[in-house]
């Protein structure tokens, strides 16, 4: 069995809500998925 992972990370900004933070992390997870397997994409 092969397991792969794509991770999107978002740094919390002062005025972020949980929803905006999760949306940004979700967007970067999809960037990681598009870049290939076993990737991490970070929002800063």
C-alpha positions as a Markdown table, in Angstrom:
| # | Residue | x | y | z |
|---|---|---|---|---|
| 1 | Unk | 0.0 | 0.0 | 0.0 |
| 2 | Unk | 1.3 | 3.5 | -0.9 |
| 3 | Unk | 0.3 | 6.5 | 1.1 |
| 4 | Unk | 0.8 | 10.1 | 0.0 |
| 5 | Unk | 0.1 | 13.4 | 1.7 |
| 6 | Unk | -0.6 | 16.9 | 0.5 |
| 7 | Unk | -0.6 | 19.6 | 3.2 |
| 8 | Unk | -1.7 | 23.2 | 3.1 |
| 9 | Unk | -0.6 | 25.4 | 5.9 |
| 10 | Unk | -1.7 | 28.9 | 6.7 |
| 11 | Unk | -0.3 | 31.3 | 9.3 |
| 12 | Unk | -2.9 | 33.1 | 11.4 |
| 13 | Unk | -3.0 | 36.8 | 10.9 |
| 14 | Unk | -4.2 | 39.3 | 13.5 |
| 15 | Unk | -7.6 | 39.9 | 11.8 |
| 16 | Unk | -8.3 | 36.3 | 10.6 |
| 17 | Unk | -11.4 | 34.4 | 11.6 |
| 18 | Unk | -11.4 | 30.6 | 11.8 |
| 19 | Unk | -13.2 | 30.5 | 8.5 |
| 20 | Unk | -10.7 | 32.7 | 6.6 |
| 21 | Unk | -7.8 | 30.8 | 8.1 |
| 22 | Unk | -9.3 | 27.4 | 7.1 |
| 23 | Unk | -10.2 | 28.6 | 3.6 |
| 24 | Unk | -6.6 | 29.8 | 3.0 |
| 25 | Unk | -5.2 | 26.5 | 4.3 |
| 26 | Unk | -7.6 | 24.6 | 2.1 |
| 27 | Unk | -6.6 | 26.7 | -1.0 |
| 28 | Unk | -2.9 | 25.9 | -0.3 |
| 29 | Unk | -3.7 | 22.2 | 0.2 |
| 30 | Unk | -5.0 | 22.2 | -3.4 |
| 31 | Unk | -1.9 | 24.0 | -4.6 |
| 32 | Unk | 0.1 | 21.2 | -3.0 |
| 33 | Unk | -2.1 | 18.5 | -4.6 |
| 34 | Unk | -1.6 | 20.1 | -8.0 |
| 35 | Unk | 2.2 | 20.2 | -7.5 |
| 36 | Unk | 2.3 | 16.5 | -7.1 |
| 37 | Unk | 2.5 | 13.9 | -4.4 |
| 38 | Unk | 4.0 | 14.4 | -0.9 |
| 39 | Unk | 4.0 | 18.2 | -1.1 |
| 40 | Unk | 3.6 | 21.0 | 1.5 |
| 41 | Unk | 2.3 | 24.4 | 0.4 |
| 42 | Unk | 2.6 | 27.3 | 2.9 |
| 43 | Unk | 0.7 | 30.6 | 3.0 |
| 44 | Unk | 2.5 | 33.4 | 4.6 |
